[in-house]
Amino acid sequence: MPVNLIEDELRILEQKFKEAAASQVSMLDRIMRYIVKRKGKQLRPMFVFLSAKLCGNVNESTYRAASLVELLHTATLVHDDVVDDAPERRGFFSVYALWKNKISVLVGDYLLAKGLLLSLDNNDFRILQLLSGAVRKMSEGELLQLEKSRTLNLDESVYFEIISGKTASLLSAACAAGAFSASGDEELTARMGAFGEKVGIAFQIKDDLFDYASEDVGKPTGNDIQEKKLTLPLIYTLNNADKATRRKLIYIIKNENRDKRKVQFVIDAVQQHNGIAYTQGVMQQYKKEALDLLATFPDSPIRAGFADLVNFVTDRRY
C-alpha cells in the first residue's frame, strides 16, 4: 500500500473530513464522531490523491473531492446497512444497530447533503457532477441486483452492469475527480475514470471470490449465496453445469439458501466446475487493463505507488 506517498494528505483529510461532517445538532454530531472514528482503509481518498498527483498537484479542490468521496461513500454504507438489516460494519456495531431505521436513513441523507454543499459552496461543479453520476449508478446497480436476484438472471453482461454501477462507479469517479482537481484536463479525467472503473470491477470480483474462500477473510463464507446474489463464479457454474446440477443449484439458492450444508454444496459445485479459476482469470484481465492504462503516464514514484495499490486490491485477503 503506497500510503507513505500520500501520508500528509491523508492526515490533513482526516481533519477536513471531521469538519465537513460536523453538525450543530448534538445527537447528529455524536453519530458523526462515531462514524469518523470507525472509518475504513480510506481506499477511495487514496485514489483521489494519487490521481491528482499523477496529473498535477494536490490542492484545496482535491481535498474537497476526497472529502466528498468519503461523505458519499459513508452515506451509501449507512443506507446499505438499513437495506441489508446489517448489525455490524467493519467489526463494530453499525449506525443502524445502534440508532435504528429512522435515524440511519436521516444520517445518510445528512451526509449526502453535506457532500453536495461542500462542492456547491466552492463552485466545484465538475467534481460534483462526476460524483453525483456515481451515486446514481450505485443506486441503479443495487436495484438491478435486487431485481435480478428474484429472477436468477444468468447473463454475465448483467453481472458486469451491476458491479460497474454498485462498486466501480465510485472508484472511477474518485480517480476522475482527483485528476480534474489537479489538471482541469478532460482527457486526463476520462483516462483516470476508465482506469478507476477497471480497478473497481477487479475489486468487486475479488470481493465475490471471498464467498468461496476457505481462509478467514472477515466475511462469512456463502454470504452472497444466502442473499441470492449472483456472482461471477456462480454464474459461470450455472452456465456450465449439466441440467440436473443446474436445477438443484437454482433450487438451493431460491429455497434453501439458509441451510449451511446446502450452501456448502453450492460452494463445492462452483469449485468443481472451475468457477473460481475462471473468475480469477477475469479479475486478472481487468487488473492488466488497469495497469496498461496506468502505463500511459510517465514513470514516477506515484505511478509505481498506484500500481502497488492496484495489486493490493486484487491480492488482499480481506
BELHU-V499223 format. One record per backbone hydrogen bond with DSSP energy under -0.5 kcal/mol. CO is the residue of the C=O (numbers start at 0). NH is the residue of the N-H. E is the energy in kcal/mol with one decimal. If there is no record, write none. Layout:
co = <CO & CO>
nh = <NH & NH>
e = <E & E>
This chain:
co = <0 & 1 & 1 & 2 & 3 & 5 & 6 & 7 & 8 & 9 & 10 & 11 & 12 & 13 & 14 & 15 & 16 & 17 & 23 & 24 & 25 & 26 & 27 & 28 & 29 & 30 & 31 & 32 & 33 & 34 & 35 & 41 & 42 & 43 & 44 & 45 & 46 & 47 & 48 & 49 & 50 & 51 & 58 & 58 & 59 & 60 & 61 & 62 & 63 & 64 & 65 & 66 & 67 & 68 & 69 & 70 & 71 & 72 & 73 & 74 & 75 & 76 & 77 & 78 & 79 & 80 & 80 & 81 & 84 & 86 & 88 & 91 & 93 & 94 & 95 & 98 & 99 & 100 & 101 & 102 & 103 & 104 & 105 & 106 & 107 & 108 & 109 & 110 & 111 & 112 & 113 & 114 & 115 & 116 & 118 & 118 & 119 & 122 & 123 & 124 & 125 & 126 & 127 & 128 & 129 & 130 & 131 & 132 & 133 & 134 & 135 & 136 & 137 & 138 & 139 & 140 & 141 & 142 & 143 & 144 & 145 & 146 & 146 & 147 & 147 & 153 & 154 & 154 & 155 & 156 & 157 & 158 & 159 & 160 & 161 & 162 & 162 & 163 & 166 & 166 & 167 & 168 & 169 & 170 & 171 & 172 & 173 & 174 & 175 & 176 & 177 & 178 & 179 & 181 & 183 & 184 & 185 & 186 & 187 & 188 & 189 & 190 & 191 & 192 & 193 & 194 & 195 & 196 & 197 & 198 & 199 & 200 & 201 & 202 & 203 & 204 & 205 & 206 & 207 & 208 & 209 & 210 & 214 & 219 & 221 & 222 & 223 & 224 & 228 & 230 & 231 & 232 & 233 & 234 & 235 & 236 & 236 & 241 & 242 & 243 & 244 & 245 & 246 & 247 & 248 & 249 & 250 & 250 & 251 & 255 & 257 & 258 & 259 & 260 & 261 & 262 & 263 & 264 & 265 & 266 & 267 & 268 & 269 & 269 & 270 & 273 & 274 & 275 & 276 & 277 & 278 & 279 & 280 & 281 & 282 & 283 & 284 & 285 & 286 & 287 & 288 & 289 & 290 & 292 & 293 & 299 & 300 & 301 & 302 & 303 & 304 & 305 & 306 & 307 & 308 & 309 & 310 & 311>
nh = <2 & 4 & 5 & 5 & 6 & 9 & 10 & 11 & 12 & 13 & 14 & 15 & 16 & 17 & 18 & 19 & 20 & 21 & 25 & 28 & 29 & 30 & 31 & 32 & 33 & 34 & 35 & 36 & 37 & 37 & 38 & 45 & 46 & 47 & 48 & 49 & 50 & 51 & 52 & 53 & 54 & 55 & 61 & 62 & 63 & 64 & 65 & 66 & 67 & 68 & 69 & 70 & 71 & 72 & 73 & 74 & 75 & 76 & 77 & 78 & 79 & 80 & 81 & 82 & 83 & 84 & 85 & 84 & 86 & 93 & 91 & 88 & 97 & 98 & 99 & 102 & 103 & 104 & 105 & 106 & 107 & 108 & 109 & 110 & 111 & 112 & 113 & 114 & 115 & 116 & 117 & 118 & 119 & 120 & 121 & 123 & 122 & 124 & 127 & 128 & 129 & 130 & 131 & 132 & 133 & 134 & 135 & 136 & 137 & 138 & 139 & 140 & 141 & 142 & 143 & 144 & 145 & 146 & 147 & 148 & 149 & 149 & 150 & 151 & 152 & 155 & 157 & 158 & 159 & 160 & 161 & 162 & 163 & 164 & 165 & 166 & 167 & 168 & 169 & 170 & 171 & 172 & 173 & 174 & 175 & 176 & 177 & 178 & 179 & 180 & 181 & 182 & 183 & 56 & 185 & 188 & 189 & 190 & 191 & 192 & 193 & 194 & 195 & 196 & 197 & 198 & 199 & 200 & 201 & 202 & 203 & 204 & 205 & 206 & 207 & 208 & 209 & 209 & 210 & 211 & 212 & 221 & 216 & 222 & 225 & 226 & 228 & 227 & 230 & 234 & 235 & 236 & 237 & 238 & 239 & 239 & 240 & 245 & 246 & 247 & 248 & 249 & 250 & 251 & 252 & 253 & 254 & 255 & 255 & 258 & 259 & 262 & 263 & 264 & 265 & 266 & 267 & 268 & 269 & 270 & 271 & 272 & 274 & 275 & 273 & 277 & 278 & 279 & 280 & 281 & 282 & 283 & 284 & 285 & 286 & 287 & 288 & 289 & 290 & 291 & 292 & 293 & 294 & 295 & 296 & 303 & 304 & 305 & 306 & 307 & 308 & 309 & 310 & 311 & 312 & 313 & 314 & 315>
e = <-1.1 & -1.2 & -0.5 & -1.4 & -0.5 & -2.5 & -2.0 & -2.4 & -2.6 & -1.6 & -1.1 & -2.2 & -3.5 & -1.8 & -2.2 & -2.5 & -2.0 & -1.1 & -0.6 & -2.8 & -2.2 & -2.1 & -2.6 & -2.3 & -1.9 & -2.4 & -2.9 & -2.1 & -1.1 & -0.5 & -1.2 & -1.7 & -1.7 & -1.8 & -2.7 & -2.7 & -2.0 & -2.2 & -2.5 & -2.0 & -1.6 & -1.4 & -0.6 & -1.8 & -2.3 & -2.2 & -2.6 & -2.4 & -2.8 & -2.4 & -2.1 & -2.8 & -2.8 & -2.6 & -2.6 & -2.2 & -2.2 & -1.9 & -2.5 & -2.2 & -2.7 & -2.2 & -1.0 & -2.3 & -3.2 & -0.5 & -2.3 & -0.6 & -0.6 & -2.2 & -1.5 & -2.8 & -1.8 & -3.2 & -1.7 & -0.7 & -2.1 & -2.6 & -2.1 & -2.7 & -2.4 & -2.2 & -2.5 & -2.4 & -2.0 & -2.5 & -2.7 & -2.0 & -2.3 & -2.5 & -2.3 & -1.6 & -2.7 & -3.0 & -0.8 & -2.6 & -1.4 & -1.5 & -2.4 & -2.3 & -2.3 & -2.2 & -2.7 & -1.9 & -1.2 & -1.9 & -2.1 & -2.2 & -2.6 & -2.2 & -2.4 & -2.8 & -2.3 & -2.4 & -2.7 & -2.1 & -2.1 & -2.4 & -2.7 & -2.0 & -0.8 & -0.7 & -1.0 & -1.7 & -1.2 & -0.5 & -0.5 & -1.5 & -2.2 & -1.8 & -2.4 & -2.5 & -2.2 & -1.5 & -3.2 & -1.7 & -2.5 & -1.2 & -0.5 & -1.1 & -2.7 & -2.3 & -2.2 & -2.1 & -2.4 & -3.0 & -2.1 & -2.4 & -2.7 & -2.6 & -1.3 & -1.7 & -1.8 & -0.6 & -0.6 & -2.1 & -2.5 & -2.3 & -2.7 & -2.0 & -2.3 & -2.1 & -2.6 & -2.0 & -1.8 & -2.2 & -2.5 & -2.2 & -2.2 & -2.7 & -2.2 & -2.4 & -2.3 & -2.0 & -2.4 & -1.8 & -1.0 & -0.5 & -1.0 & -1.9 & -1.1 & -1.0 & -0.7 & -1.8 & -2.3 & -1.4 & -2.9 & -1.7 & -1.1 & -2.6 & -2.6 & -1.7 & -2.9 & -2.0 & -0.8 & -0.9 & -1.4 & -2.7 & -2.6 & -2.2 & -2.8 & -2.6 & -2.3 & -2.4 & -2.6 & -2.3 & -3.0 & -0.6 & -2.0 & -1.5 & -0.8 & -2.7 & -2.1 & -1.6 & -1.7 & -2.3 & -2.8 & -2.3 & -2.3 & -2.0 & -2.6 & -1.9 & -2.6 & -0.5 & -1.3 & -2.3 & -1.9 & -2.8 & -1.9 & -2.0 & -2.6 & -2.4 & -1.6 & -2.0 & -2.4 & -2.4 & -2.4 & -2.2 & -2.5 & -2.5 & -1.8 & -2.1 & -1.8 & -1.4 & -1.9 & -2.3 & -2.4 & -2.5 & -2.1 & -2.0 & -1.9 & -2.2 & -2.3 & -2.3 & -2.1 & -1.4 & -2.0 & -1.8>
